[in-house]
Amino acid sequence: MSLNLSSANQGHLQTIWLKKVQFTYLLVAYRLLLDKYTKLSKAMNRLVKYLGLLLIGIGIITDLVDQSAGSEIPLLVGLFILFISREKREDERAILLKSSSTSIALIIGYGFKLISSNFYAHQLISFQLTDINYFLILVFALALSIYYLRLYLSWK
Amino acid sequence: MKNALKVERAKQNITQAELADKVSVSRQTINSIEIGKFVPSTTLALKLASVFNTTVEAIFILEETDWT
């Protein structure tokens, strides 16, 4: 009887040990997958950022050289990509700074639109901000400038 | 709000970058907290306290002006 019990016990212990080994293997596999995903995600973030910068560069040149309608699209898309791209370490401060910078940029941009329209109506300036794309370019450019200034330059 | 993050960091002899790594934020965030420009969330405050083996109240101290 005692012999039977001890063999049953041994079997039970073996099952527990096997389960532990399986769990450890699963944990290691999960960890490796997670590491791979994190590395891939970081590489993708960097790639997206470079793509945004490249499009901004192309967009500025295109917009200066070509005056036709739609020439501002690469610049707008580039700014948008850079705007939605994630930081290397996007923590709570980065998220807070991005949202507050966007609201500041929107207020400045719309204020500029109202003032420029008013000045144009009174023939004080020769241009006005009517195209939505140029308004968005102004807002995105302002938001990104304010965001990166506040993110990397901190003074008391 | 005052904080004793710099003091605690000096006690443990760790750099801003090392602390940032431990609590998964950027070095700039730690710097902003130290100079009082950024007030961290409850989660981050608890993480910081845990790194220094102390309480949140020992690191972050309310000032008179915080009550108004």
Backbone of each chain as ProteinMPNN parsed JSONL, in Angstrom:
{"seq_chain_A": "MSLNLSSANQGHLQTIWLKKVQFTYLLVAYRLLLDKYTKLSKAMNRLVKYLGLLLIGIGIITDLVDQSAGSEIPLLVGLFILFISREKREDERAILLKSSSTSIALIIGYGFKLISSNFYAHQLISFQLTDINYFLILVFALALSIYYLRLYLSWK", "coords_chain_A": {"N_chain_A": [[0.835, -1.213, 0.0], [1.845, 1.219, 0.933], [3.906, 1.377, -0.85], [2.562, 1.643, -3.243], [1.388, 4.161, -2.843], [3.646, 5.783, -2.679], [4.651, 5.548, -5.273], [2.588, 6.672, -6.668], [2.715, 9.204, -5.669], [5.205, 9.931, -6.649], [4.658, 9.958, -9.358], [2.86, 12.07, -9.443], [4.515, 14.154, -8.626], [6.257, 14.149, -10.76], [4.565, 14.976, -12.811], [3.987, 17.575, -11.953], [6.54, 18.673, -12.102], [7.008, 18.431, -14.844], [5.049, 20.167, -15.799], [6.012, 22.529, -14.761], [8.38, 22.8, -16.199], [7.339, 23.033, -18.767], [5.929, 25.433, -18.463], [8.056, 27.187, -17.937], [9.401, 27.053, -20.392], [7.425, 28.14, -22.04], [7.286, 30.706, -20.957], [9.853, 31.68, -21.533], [9.735, 31.613, -24.327], [7.691, 33.457, -24.761], [8.864, 35.75, -23.738], [11.02, 36.048, -25.514], [9.616, 36.497, -27.887], [8.348, 38.877, -27.212], [10.538, 40.585, -26.873], [11.5, 40.579, -29.476], [9.327, 41.752, -30.751], [9.32, 44.255, -29.507], [11.783, 45.288, -30.377], [11.294, 45.329, -33.118], [9.148, 47.048, -33.199], [10.366, 49.398, -32.272], [12.194, 49.835, -34.336], [10.417, 50.23, -36.426], [9.142, 52.566, -35.584], [11.254, 54.364, -35.776], [11.713, 54.26, -38.502], [9.31, 55.266, -39.505], [9.479, 57.843, -38.545], [11.724, 58.818, -39.954], [10.694, 58.629, -42.522], [8.681, 60.531, -42.394], [10.255, 62.85, -42.011], [11.685, 62.847, -44.396], [9.615, 63.201, -46.243], [8.809, 65.736, -45.463], [11.034, 67.264, -46.178], [11.056, 66.826, -48.981], [8.551, 67.863, -49.51], [8.808, 70.606, -48.829], [10.6, 71.518, -50.768], [9.14, 70.856, -53.106], [6.872, 72.454, -52.755], [7.973, 74.979, -52.915], [9.104, 75.07, -55.464], [7.101, 74.127, -57.261], [4.127, 75.702, -57.949], [1.58, 74.9, -58.303], [-1.794, 73.64, -57.579], [-2.086, 71.316, -54.924], [0.541, 70.769, -54.553], [1.39, 71.04, -52.032], [0.806, 68.818, -50.648], [2.743, 66.617, -50.107], [4.277, 67.82, -48.065], [2.355, 68.292, -46.107], [1.529, 65.645, -45.568], [3.947, 64.565, -44.641], [4.4, 66.129, -42.327], [2.181, 65.324, -40.887], [2.694, 62.579, -40.569], [5.025, 62.684, -39.007], [3.934, 63.895, -36.826], [2.163, 61.976, -35.802], [3.881, 59.93, -35.242], [5.602, 57.813, -32.893], [7.476, 58.462, -29.888], [10.886, 57.517, -28.898], [10.866, 56.789, -26.27], [7.936, 57.005, -25.168], [6.568, 58.555, -22.735], [4.413, 59.556, -19.952], [4.792, 62.32, -19.742], [5.58, 63.09, -22.307], [3.258, 62.515, -23.757], [1.455, 64.276, -22.559], [2.696, 66.725, -23.167], [2.524, 66.673, -25.948], [-0.249, 66.786, -26.425], [-0.919, 69.24, -25.194], [0.674, 70.983, -26.65], [-0.465, 70.746, -29.151], [-2.985, 71.884, -28.756], [-2.236, 74.515, -28.159], [-1.02, 75.206, -30.582], [-3.195, 75.048, -32.311], [-4.798, 77.131, -31.385], [-3.09, 79.366, -31.813], [-2.75, 79.093, -34.601], [-5.401, 79.376, -35.582], [-5.971, 81.903, -34.643], [-4.088, 83.363, -36.101], [-5.12, 82.915, -38.633], [-7.585, 84.292, -38.497], [-6.719, 86.918, -38.012], [-5.067, 87.37, -40.253], [-6.963, 87.191, -42.314], [-8.563, 89.347, -41.699], [-6.749, 91.485, -41.962], [-6.214, 91.192, -44.663], [-8.668, 91.78, -45.769], [-8.791, 94.453, -45.192], [-6.882, 95.323, -46.838], [-4.23, 95.345, -45.967], [-2.345, 93.389, -46.016], [-1.086, 91.131, -48.592], [-1.967, 88.55, -48.819], [-4.023, 85.719, -47.835], [-5.078, 83.208, -45.496], [-6.659, 80.794, -46.8], [-6.816, 78.232, -47.818], [-7.425, 75.001, -46.616], [-5.462, 73.044, -46.366], [-3.056, 74.483, -46.103], [-3.573, 75.73, -43.718], [-3.635, 73.529, -42.031], [-1.001, 72.663, -42.348], [0.317, 74.79, -41.133], [-0.652, 74.515, -38.493], [0.217, 71.885, -37.771], [2.997, 72.157, -38.093], [3.55, 74.149, -36.227], [2.66, 72.844, -33.891], [4.426, 70.651, -33.755], [6.898, 71.996, -33.541], [6.596, 73.403, -31.111], [6.167, 71.248, -29.41], [8.591, 69.654, -29.59], [10.432, 71.53, -28.724], [9.622, 71.947, -26.087], [9.891, 69.387, -25.15], [12.617, 68.669, -25.237], [14.031, 70.892, -24.36], [14.323, 71.9, -21.263], [13.791, 74.252, -18.862], [14.093, 76.084, -15.81]], "CA_chain_A": [[0.0, 0.0, 0.0], [2.732, 2.394, 1.026], [4.684, 1.389, -2.096], [1.654, 2.215, -4.246], [1.243, 5.585, -2.541], [4.873, 6.513, -3.011], [4.771, 5.624, -6.739], [1.59, 7.667, -7.098], [3.302, 10.493, -5.295], [6.293, 10.218, -7.593], [4.004, 10.313, -10.623], [2.307, 13.408, -9.262], [5.657, 15.087, -8.614], [6.772, 14.23, -12.133], [3.62, 15.804, -13.572], [4.204, 18.972, -11.534], [7.84, 19.083, -12.638], [6.826, 18.607, -16.295], [4.258, 21.383, -15.978], [6.913, 23.649, -14.457], [9.295, 22.931, -17.343], [6.54, 23.563, -19.875], [5.637, 26.825, -18.147], [9.295, 27.939, -18.112], [9.62, 27.165, -21.841], [6.43, 29.098, -22.545], [7.683, 32.027, -20.471], [11.027, 32.08, -22.311], [9.273, 31.871, -25.698], [6.92, 34.699, -24.708], [9.842, 36.818, -23.512], [11.749, 36.226, -26.772], [8.676, 37.122, -28.833], [8.128, 40.247, -26.758], [11.768, 41.31, -27.198], [11.531, 40.731, -30.929], [8.283, 42.708, -31.089], [9.765, 45.566, -29.042], [12.832, 45.742, -31.288], [10.645, 45.597, -34.399], [8.326, 48.235, -32.999], [11.28, 50.546, -32.194], [12.722, 50.048, -35.681], [9.319, 50.779, -37.224], [8.954, 53.956, -35.149], [12.353, 55.146, -36.348], [11.478, 54.288, -39.949], [8.178, 56.175, -39.733], [9.983, 59.192, -38.287], [12.577, 59.187, -41.085], [9.802, 58.81, -43.665], [8.051, 61.834, -42.177], [11.258, 63.9, -42.256], [11.975, 62.823, -45.835], [8.472, 63.82, -46.925], [8.823, 67.169, -45.153], [12.085, 67.826, -47.039], [10.556, 66.807, -50.362], [7.393, 68.761, -49.546], [9.245, 72.014, -48.823], [11.159, 71.787, -52.105], [8.033, 70.804, -54.079], [5.992, 73.614, -52.567], [8.677, 76.19, -53.356], [9.332, 75.002, -56.915], [5.833, 73.972, -57.967], [3.097, 76.536, -57.31], [0.238, 74.399, -58.646], [-2.594, 73.098, -56.469], [-1.738, 69.95, -54.532], [1.991, 70.645, -54.345], [1.635, 71.104, -50.59], [0.407, 67.531, -50.05], [3.847, 65.878, -49.452], [4.648, 68.511, -46.815], [1.283, 68.029, -45.139], [1.588, 64.225, -45.181], [5.168, 64.424, -43.849], [4.154, 66.711, -40.996], [1.2, 64.47, -40.213], [3.378, 61.334, -40.165], [5.919, 63.023, -37.884], [3.08, 64.227, -35.691], [1.57, 60.766, -35.194], [4.928, 58.956, -34.896], [5.835, 57.707, -31.448], [8.83, 58.744, -29.399], [11.653, 56.344, -28.483], [10.257, 56.446, -24.982], [6.788, 57.908, -25.046], [6.021, 58.453, -21.378], [3.262, 60.414, -19.671], [5.14, 63.725, -19.996], [5.571, 63.271, -23.762], [1.854, 62.53, -24.199], [0.877, 65.534, -22.06], [3.28, 67.822, -23.937], [2.004, 66.633, -27.319], [-1.639, 67.277, -26.463], [-1.002, 70.677, -24.885], [1.282, 71.709, -27.771], [-1.444, 70.752, -30.241], [-4.035, 72.879, -28.481], [-1.614, 75.845, -28.298], [-0.821, 75.424, -32.024], [-4.512, 75.278, -32.917], [-5.229, 78.485, -30.996], [-2.242, 80.32, -32.549], [-3.062, 78.959, -36.027], [-6.71, 79.971, -35.892], [-5.805, 83.341, -34.392], [-3.373, 83.887, -37.261], [-6.061, 82.873, -39.768], [-8.559, 85.375, -38.321], [-6.027, 88.208, -38.165], [-4.633, 87.541, -41.65], [-8.161, 87.445, -43.118], [-8.979, 90.723, -41.408], [-5.752, 92.377, -42.581], [-6.377, 91.061, -46.112], [-9.909, 92.506, -46.092], [-8.474, 95.887, -45.112], [-5.776, 95.489, -47.797], [-2.966, 95.623, -45.277], [-1.42, 92.357, -46.512], [-1.516, 90.675, -49.93], [-2.333, 87.127, -48.825], [-4.851, 85.264, -46.714], [-5.009, 81.761, -45.291], [-7.988, 80.24, -47.104], [-6.713, 76.8, -48.091], [-7.398, 74.179, -45.396], [-4.179, 72.334, -46.293], [-2.035, 75.391, -45.557], [-3.917, 75.926, -42.31], [-3.185, 72.32, -41.325], [0.473, 72.694, -42.346], [0.703, 75.75, -40.09], [-0.964, 73.94, -37.173], [1.115, 70.745, -37.508], [4.375, 72.659, -37.955], [3.607, 74.826, -34.923], [2.515, 71.832, -32.834], [5.68, 69.883, -33.663], [7.964, 72.87, -33.033], [6.359, 73.647, -29.672], [6.321, 69.968, -28.712], [9.995, 69.255, -29.463], [11.113, 72.535, -27.879], [9.278, 71.682, -24.682], [10.322, 68.034, -24.78], [14.063, 68.554, -25.046], [14.602, 72.032, -23.636], [13.587, 72.192, -20.025], [14.444, 75.22, -18.001], [13.319, 76.358, -14.601]], "C_chain_A": [[0.859, 1.247, 0.0], [3.568, 2.538, -0.237], [3.87, 2.049, -3.215], [1.53, 3.721, -4.092], [2.464, 6.369, -2.982], [5.055, 6.612, -4.525], [3.772, 6.639, -7.307], [2.088, 9.077, -6.829], [4.379, 10.933, -6.288], [5.732, 10.665, -8.948], [3.475, 11.732, -10.593], [3.406, 14.472, -9.311], [6.218, 15.292, -10.013], [5.887, 15.128, -12.995], [3.826, 17.282, -13.247], [5.496, 19.507, -12.157], [7.755, 19.355, -14.141], [6.074, 19.903, -16.596], [5.126, 22.622, -15.759], [7.849, 23.912, -15.628], [8.569, 23.548, -18.526], [6.28, 25.061, -19.682], [6.878, 27.703, -18.374], [9.587, 28.151, -19.597], [8.693, 28.201, -22.455], [6.819, 30.528, -22.192], [8.858, 32.567, -21.284], [10.623, 32.446, -23.731], [8.53, 33.205, -25.77], [7.856, 35.892, -24.599], [10.617, 37.137, -24.803], [10.879, 36.924, -27.811], [8.474, 38.593, -28.507], [9.334, 41.128, -27.106], [11.844, 41.62, -28.678], [10.529, 41.8, -31.354], [8.722, 44.126, -30.706], [10.818, 46.141, -29.978], [12.237, 46.156, -32.629], [9.844, 46.891, -34.315], [9.196, 49.49, -32.957], [11.827, 50.889, -33.569], [11.665, 50.689, -36.573], [9.083, 52.253, -36.887], [9.996, 54.861, -35.787], [12.137, 55.337, -37.847], [10.381, 55.294, -40.294], [8.636, 57.622, -39.561], [10.841, 59.691, -39.458], [11.741, 59.449, -42.334], [9.123, 60.179, -43.59], [9.003, 62.964, -42.505], [11.585, 64.01, -43.745], [10.865, 63.522, -46.611], [8.414, 65.325, -46.663], [9.845, 67.871, -46.057], [11.622, 67.919, -48.476], [9.427, 67.839, -50.518], [7.776, 70.228, -49.609], [9.764, 72.394, -50.209], [10.037, 71.848, -53.151], [7.165, 72.058, -53.99], [6.651, 74.897, -53.041], [8.813, 76.23, -54.877], [8.02, 75.017, -57.694], [4.734, 74.758, -57.248], [1.675, 76.017, -57.57], [-0.466, 73.8, -57.421], [-2.187, 71.652, -56.173], [-0.261, 69.744, -54.277], [2.35, 70.631, -52.852], [1.368, 69.763, -49.893], [1.588, 66.767, -49.408], [4.274, 66.485, -48.115], [3.621, 68.22, -45.723], [1.333, 66.587, -44.628], [2.808, 63.972, -44.291], [4.993, 64.944, -42.433], [3.188, 65.843, -40.193], [1.854, 63.175, -39.705], [4.274, 61.591, -38.955], [5.106, 63.304, -36.614], [2.536, 62.975, -34.999], [2.626, 59.722, -34.814], [5.208, 58.981, -33.393], [7.282, 58.019, -31.098], [9.544, 57.443, -29.04], [11.119, 55.848, -27.131], [9.109, 57.423, -24.742], [6.142, 57.733, -23.675], [4.888, 59.46, -21.188], [3.536, 61.892, -19.955], [5.072, 64.022, -21.501], [4.142, 63.372, -24.286], [1.185, 63.852, -23.798], [1.378, 66.716, -22.882], [2.714, 67.852, -25.353], [0.586, 67.186, -27.368], [-1.713, 68.768, -26.164], [-0.389, 71.509, -26.016], [0.316, 71.804, -28.943], [-2.523, 71.804, -29.996], [-3.486, 74.301, -28.606], [-1.482, 76.188, -29.786], [-2.139, 75.741, -32.723], [-5.002, 76.694, -32.605], [-4.426, 79.531, -31.779], [-2.606, 80.313, -34.043], [-4.376, 79.615, -36.392], [-6.686, 81.478, -35.657], [-5.129, 84.008, -35.579], [-4.294, 83.941, -38.474], [-7.051, 84.036, -39.687], [-7.914, 86.729, -38.584], [-5.63, 88.44, -39.624], [-5.817, 87.823, -42.57], [-8.622, 88.892, -42.951], [-8.035, 91.732, -42.065], [-5.902, 92.382, -44.101], [-7.607, 91.86, -46.564], [-9.681, 94.013, -46.082], [-7.276, 96.254, -45.992], [-4.455, 95.894, -47.146], [-1.894, 94.591, -45.673], [-1.982, 91.771, -47.818], [-1.904, 89.185, -49.971], [-3.309, 86.835, -47.684], [-4.863, 83.735, -46.671], [-6.386, 81.148, -45.534], [-7.943, 78.729, -47.283], [-6.57, 76.007, -46.783], [-6.052, 73.459, -45.225], [-3.082, 73.213, -45.685], [-2.296, 75.696, -44.082], [-3.416, 74.737, -41.477], [-1.662, 72.248, -41.255], [0.964, 73.615, -41.226], [0.503, 75.155, -38.693], [-0.008, 72.798, -36.827], [2.551, 71.211, -37.265], [4.556, 73.34, -36.6], [3.575, 73.818, -33.776], [3.818, 71.051, -32.647], [6.812, 70.728, -33.088], [7.825, 73.08, -31.53], [6.633, 72.371, -28.869], [7.797, 69.614, -28.51], [10.806, 70.248, -28.624], [10.878, 72.236, -26.409], [9.783, 70.319, -24.216], [11.815, 67.983, -24.435], [14.708, 69.732, -24.34], [13.783, 72.286, -22.393], [14.401, 73.136, -19.173], [13.502, 75.564, -16.859], [12.443, 77.581, -14.766]], "O_chain_A": [[0.662, 2.18, -0.778], [3.901, 3.646, -0.655], [4.365, 2.86, -3.997], [1.562, 4.465, -5.073], [2.362, 7.448, -3.567], [5.548, 7.624, -5.024], [4.053, 7.353, -8.269], [1.914, 9.996, -7.629], [4.464, 12.09, -6.7], [6.234, 11.59, -9.586], [3.609, 12.493, -11.552], [3.26, 15.524, -9.934], [6.595, 16.394, -10.412], [6.375, 15.927, -13.794], [3.84, 18.13, -14.139], [5.546, 20.627, -12.665], [8.316, 20.322, -14.657], [6.418, 20.636, -17.523], [4.999, 23.623, -16.464], [8.091, 25.056, -16.011], [9.08, 24.445, -19.197], [6.398, 25.849, -20.62], [6.784, 28.802, -18.921], [9.963, 29.243, -20.023], [9.103, 29.024, -23.273], [6.7, 31.44, -23.01], [8.876, 33.733, -21.677], [11.087, 33.443, -24.284], [8.711, 33.981, -26.708], [7.675, 36.908, -25.271], [10.843, 38.297, -25.146], [11.335, 37.82, -28.522], [8.434, 39.444, -29.396], [9.18, 42.258, -27.569], [12.189, 42.726, -29.095], [10.826, 42.644, -32.2], [8.528, 45.074, -31.467], [10.77, 47.318, -30.336], [12.609, 47.178, -33.205], [9.86, 47.715, -35.23], [8.833, 50.521, -33.523], [11.921, 52.059, -33.94], [11.966, 51.574, -37.374], [8.857, 53.078, -37.772], [9.694, 55.954, -36.267], [12.346, 56.423, -38.388], [10.503, 56.068, -41.243], [8.242, 58.508, -40.32], [10.705, 60.833, -39.897], [12.029, 60.362, -43.108], [9.009, 60.888, -44.59], [8.632, 63.922, -43.184], [11.742, 65.106, -44.283], [11.124, 64.322, -47.511], [8.017, 66.097, -47.536], [9.566, 68.927, -46.625], [11.77, 68.958, -49.12], [9.357, 68.574, -51.504], [7.163, 71.008, -50.338], [9.418, 73.443, -50.752], [9.987, 72.765, -53.971], [6.777, 72.642, -55.002], [5.971, 75.807, -53.516], [8.658, 77.282, -55.499], [7.838, 75.787, -58.636], [4.449, 74.506, -56.077], [0.696, 76.611, -57.12], [0.149, 73.5, -56.398], [-1.971, 70.865, -57.095], [0.154, 68.672, -53.836], [3.459, 70.262, -52.468], [1.663, 69.594, -48.71], [1.458, 66.309, -48.272], [4.588, 65.77, -47.164], [3.969, 67.942, -44.576], [1.201, 66.332, -43.431], [2.714, 63.247, -43.301], [5.382, 64.292, -41.463], [3.352, 65.653, -38.988], [1.608, 62.734, -38.582], [4.282, 60.814, -38.0], [5.527, 62.996, -35.499], [2.458, 62.916, -33.772], [2.31, 58.74, -34.142], [5.071, 60.006, -32.725], [8.187, 57.855, -31.916], [8.91, 56.398, -28.892], [10.953, 54.649, -26.905], [9.292, 58.509, -24.192], [5.282, 56.874, -23.483], [4.461, 60.124, -22.132], [2.637, 62.63, -20.356], [4.573, 65.069, -21.914], [3.843, 64.201, -25.146], [0.456, 64.461, -24.58], [0.604, 67.599, -23.252], [2.454, 68.925, -25.898], [0.256, 67.971, -28.258], [-2.479, 69.489, -26.803], [-0.865, 72.605, -26.311], [0.279, 72.814, -29.646], [-2.923, 72.522, -30.912], [-4.177, 75.193, -29.098], [-1.787, 77.304, -30.205], [-2.196, 76.592, -33.612], [-5.557, 77.369, -33.472], [-4.998, 80.465, -32.341], [-2.75, 81.364, -34.666], [-4.465, 80.328, -37.392], [-7.314, 82.236, -36.396], [-5.539, 85.084, -36.014], [-4.254, 84.896, -39.25], [-7.323, 84.691, -40.693], [-8.474, 87.576, -39.28], [-5.816, 89.527, -40.17], [-5.693, 88.61, -43.508], [-9.01, 89.562, -43.908], [-8.482, 92.717, -42.654], [-5.744, 93.416, -44.751], [-7.586, 92.523, -47.601], [-10.29, 94.753, -46.853], [-6.732, 97.354, -45.896], [-3.678, 96.673, -47.698], [-0.699, 94.886, -45.664], [-3.171, 91.891, -48.112], [-2.141, 88.634, -51.047], [-3.409, 87.586, -46.714], [-4.679, 83.068, -47.689], [-7.181, 80.997, -44.607], [-8.897, 78.025, -46.951], [-5.71, 76.305, -45.954], [-5.563, 73.284, -44.109], [-2.287, 72.756, -44.864], [-1.366, 75.892, -43.3], [-2.861, 74.9, -40.391], [-1.096, 71.83, -40.245], [1.885, 73.283, -40.48], [1.368, 75.272, -37.825], [0.52, 72.747, -35.716], [3.231, 70.729, -36.359], [5.562, 73.146, -35.917], [4.347, 73.914, -32.822], [4.256, 70.819, -31.52], [7.59, 70.257, -32.259], [8.79, 72.955, -30.776], [7.243, 72.408, -27.801], [8.212, 69.307, -27.392], [11.736, 69.867, -27.913], [11.8, 72.267, -25.595], [10.067, 70.123, -23.034], [12.219, 67.338, -23.468], [15.798, 69.605, -23.782], [12.678, 72.824, -22.464], [15.544, 72.856, -18.812], [12.29, 75.362, -16.937], [11.723, 77.954, -13.84]]}, "seq_chain_B": "MKNALKVERAKQNITQAELADKVSVSRQTINSIEIGKFVPSTTLALKLASVFNTTVEAIFILEETDWT", "coords_chain_B": {"N_chain_B": [[4.58, 72.136, -5.7], [6.996, 70.528, -3.762], [9.919, 68.453, -4.158], [11.918, 65.623, -3.195], [13.53, 64.299, -4.898], [16.034, 64.541, -6.115], [17.702, 64.496, -3.912], [17.195, 61.958, -2.863], [18.097, 60.464, -4.982], [20.766, 61.112, -4.966], [21.48, 59.999, -2.541], [21.255, 57.276, -3.066], [23.062, 57.125, -5.009], [22.606, 57.178, -7.866], [22.227, 57.833, -11.359], [20.341, 60.231, -13.37], [19.587, 59.054, -15.758], [19.772, 56.322, -15.174], [17.797, 56.071, -13.219], [15.608, 56.816, -14.732], [15.491, 54.678, -16.519], [14.819, 52.642, -14.767], [12.202, 53.266, -14.013], [10.926, 53.35, -16.384], [10.72, 55.764, -17.983], [11.617, 58.809, -19.791], [14.902, 60.395, -19.621], [14.687, 63.108, -19.609], [12.204, 63.489, -18.488], [12.594, 62.777, -15.812], [14.375, 64.792, -15.126], [12.705, 67.027, -15.479], [10.865, 66.56, -13.438], [12.492, 66.764, -11.218], [13.281, 69.477, -11.282], [10.911, 70.602, -10.794], [9.096, 71.15, -12.797], [7.355, 69.375, -13.861], [4.708, 67.459, -12.698], [4.464, 64.234, -11.58], [2.348, 61.357, -12.436], [0.177, 59.403, -10.285], [0.865, 56.718, -10.482], [3.5, 56.818, -11.499], [4.723, 58.236, -9.427], [4.452, 56.407, -7.329], [6.003, 54.34, -8.344], [8.515, 55.566, -8.339], [8.857, 55.98, -5.608], [8.978, 53.361, -4.808], [11.344, 52.493, -6.011], [13.191, 53.885, -4.466], [12.743, 52.744, -2.044], [10.927, 53.915, -0.245], [8.27, 56.123, 0.959], [5.647, 57.77, -0.94], [5.004, 60.239, 0.089], [7.325, 60.947, 1.339], [8.94, 61.682, -0.684], [7.533, 63.48, -2.341], [6.365, 66.611, -1.503], [3.73, 68.576, -0.332], [3.104, 72.072, -0.831], [2.294, 75.284, 0.69], [1.101, 76.862, -1.251], [-0.064, 75.01, -2.919], [-2.513, 74.425, -1.911], [-4.244, 76.434, -2.53]], "CA_chain_B": [[4.959, 70.924, -4.977], [8.447, 70.294, -3.654], [10.237, 67.028, -4.132], [13.271, 65.285, -2.735], [14.005, 63.269, -5.831], [17.475, 64.708, -6.313], [18.346, 64.074, -2.657], [17.084, 60.487, -2.802], [18.961, 59.942, -6.039], [22.151, 61.279, -4.49], [21.671, 59.013, -1.452], [21.43, 55.947, -3.684], [24.135, 57.295, -5.997], [22.21, 56.767, -9.22], [22.081, 58.965, -12.285], [18.982, 60.463, -13.882], [19.333, 58.058, -16.815], [19.542, 55.016, -14.524], [16.476, 56.135, -12.579], [14.634, 56.831, -15.826], [15.393, 53.3, -17.01], [14.136, 51.811, -13.763], [10.763, 53.544, -13.968], [10.473, 53.376, -17.79], [10.421, 57.087, -18.555], [12.825, 59.389, -20.385], [15.76, 61.132, -18.691], [14.143, 64.477, -19.551], [11.065, 63.483, -17.559], [13.165, 62.799, -14.45], [14.913, 66.141, -14.942], [11.566, 67.933, -15.316], [10.28, 66.347, -12.1], [13.457, 67.292, -10.23], [13.262, 70.945, -11.241], [9.56, 71.023, -10.42], [8.309, 71.578, -13.952], [6.366, 68.351, -14.179], [4.228, 66.677, -11.551], [4.168, 62.902, -12.128], [1.076, 60.701, -12.101], [0.239, 58.586, -9.064], [1.6, 55.487, -10.815], [4.935, 57.116, -11.584], [5.171, 58.611, -8.075], [4.568, 55.158, -6.568], [7.158, 53.621, -8.894], [9.716, 56.26, -7.848], [8.964, 55.67, -4.179], [9.365, 51.947, -4.71], [12.776, 52.403, -6.354], [13.966, 54.401, -3.34], [12.289, 52.043, -0.835], [10.345, 54.888, 0.685], [6.868, 56.428, 0.637], [5.465, 58.893, -1.876], [5.01, 61.472, 0.898], [8.715, 61.293, 1.688], [9.578, 62.269, -1.877], [6.754, 64.638, -2.818], [5.835, 67.363, -0.355], [2.821, 69.66, -0.709], [3.447, 73.396, -0.308], [1.125, 76.102, 1.035], [0.46, 77.352, -2.487], [-0.802, 73.927, -3.571], [-3.855, 74.349, -1.327], [-5.102, 77.538, -3.024]], "C_chain_B": [[6.478, 70.751, -4.978], [8.682, 68.792, -3.797], [11.701, 66.796, -3.77], [13.912, 64.225, -3.633], [15.524, 63.315, -6.005], [18.255, 64.197, -5.096], [18.356, 62.55, -2.561], [18.014, 59.828, -3.818], [20.43, 60.009, -5.616], [22.477, 60.263, -3.401], [21.98, 57.635, -2.033], [22.533, 55.94, -4.744], [23.761, 56.743, -7.372], [21.964, 58.005, -10.095], [20.623, 59.098, -12.731], [18.614, 59.394, -14.91], [19.035, 56.684, -16.214], [18.152, 54.968, -13.883], [15.371, 56.088, -13.639], [14.417, 55.43, -16.379], [14.588, 52.427, -16.058], [12.625, 52.028, -13.748], [10.145, 53.706, -15.359], [9.966, 54.728, -18.27], [11.711, 57.639, -19.165], [13.625, 60.153, -19.326], [15.229, 62.555, -18.505], [12.976, 64.566, -18.574], [11.563, 63.55, -16.114], [13.704, 64.192, -14.143], [13.781, 67.146, -14.698], [10.924, 67.798, -13.935], [11.194, 66.992, -11.053], [13.413, 68.813, -10.129], [11.859, 71.509, -10.982], [8.701, 71.495, -11.568], [7.19, 70.605, -14.279], [5.997, 67.567, -12.922], [3.822, 65.294, -12.067], [2.805, 62.364, -11.708], [1.267, 59.867, -10.83], [1.068, 57.325, -9.313], [3.102, 55.742, -10.823], [5.508, 57.49, -10.205], [5.375, 57.36, -7.218], [5.774, 54.334, -7.032], [8.455, 54.223, -8.354], [9.949, 55.94, -6.371], [9.449, 54.236, -3.971], [10.854, 51.752, -5.017], [13.64, 52.829, -5.167], [13.594, 53.751, -2.0], [11.738, 52.997, 0.218], [8.884, 55.151, 0.301], [6.798, 57.625, -0.315], [5.57, 60.228, -1.118], [6.427, 61.91, 1.278], [9.429, 61.956, 0.516], [8.856, 63.543, -2.334], [6.066, 65.322, -1.64], [4.958, 68.509, -0.853], [3.276, 70.968, -0.094], [2.159, 74.154, 0.0], [0.345, 76.507, -0.214], [-0.35, 76.264, -3.199], [-2.244, 73.819, -3.07], [-4.784, 75.419, -1.896], [-5.537, 77.297, -4.469]], "O_chain_B": [[7.141, 70.816, -6.013], [7.782, 67.978, -3.591], [12.576, 67.632, -4.0], [14.706, 63.392, -3.196], [16.2, 62.287, -6.038], [19.304, 63.564, -5.222], [19.37, 61.935, -2.229], [18.625, 58.791, -3.556], [21.217, 59.097, -5.871], [23.586, 59.733, -3.335], [22.858, 56.925, -1.545], [22.884, 54.897, -5.296], [24.496, 55.951, -7.963], [21.55, 59.061, -9.618], [19.796, 58.214, -12.506], [17.489, 58.894, -14.933], [18.151, 55.971, -16.689], [17.433, 53.975, -13.988], [14.35, 55.421, -13.472], [13.286, 55.042, -16.674], [13.789, 51.589, -16.477], [11.859, 51.097, -13.501], [9.001, 54.138, -15.499], [8.907, 54.819, -18.89], [12.767, 57.015, -19.069], [13.098, 60.512, -18.273], [15.303, 63.131, -17.42], [12.781, 65.587, -17.914], [11.018, 64.29, -15.295], [13.518, 64.711, -13.042], [13.882, 68.006, -13.823], [10.496, 68.786, -13.338], [10.733, 67.67, -10.135], [13.496, 69.374, -9.036], [11.654, 72.723, -10.956], [7.69, 72.164, -11.356], [6.194, 70.976, -14.901], [6.86, 67.083, -12.19], [2.926, 65.192, -12.905], [2.192, 62.847, -10.756], [2.391, 59.661, -10.371], [1.867, 56.916, -8.47], [3.877, 54.988, -10.235], [6.628, 57.11, -9.864], [6.35, 57.264, -6.473], [6.469, 53.715, -6.226], [9.373, 53.501, -7.964], [11.071, 55.668, -5.943], [10.233, 53.955, -3.065], [11.533, 50.954, -4.373], [14.677, 52.226, -4.891], [14.079, 54.168, -0.948], [12.047, 52.892, 1.405], [8.334, 54.482, -0.575], [7.758, 58.38, -0.467], [6.14, 61.201, -1.611], [6.686, 63.092, 1.507], [10.397, 62.695, 0.699], [9.488, 64.546, -2.667], [5.303, 64.71, -0.892], [5.381, 69.311, -1.685], [3.776, 70.988, 1.031], [1.069, 73.724, -0.38], [-0.886, 76.498, -0.235], [-1.231, 76.577, -3.999], [-3.09, 73.202, -3.717], [-6.002, 75.31, -1.751], [-6.256, 78.115, -5.041]]}, "name": "protein", "num_of_chains": 2, "seq": "MSLNLSSANQGHLQTIWLKKVQFTYLLVAYRLLLDKYTKLSKAMNRLVKYLGLLLIGIGIITDLVDQSAGSEIPLLVGLFILFISREKREDERAILLKSSSTSIALIIGYGFKLISSNFYAHQLISFQLTDINYFLILVFALALSIYYLRLYLSWKMKNALKVERAKQNITQAELADKVSVSRQTINSIEIGKFVPSTTLALKLASVFNTTVEAIFILEETDWT"}
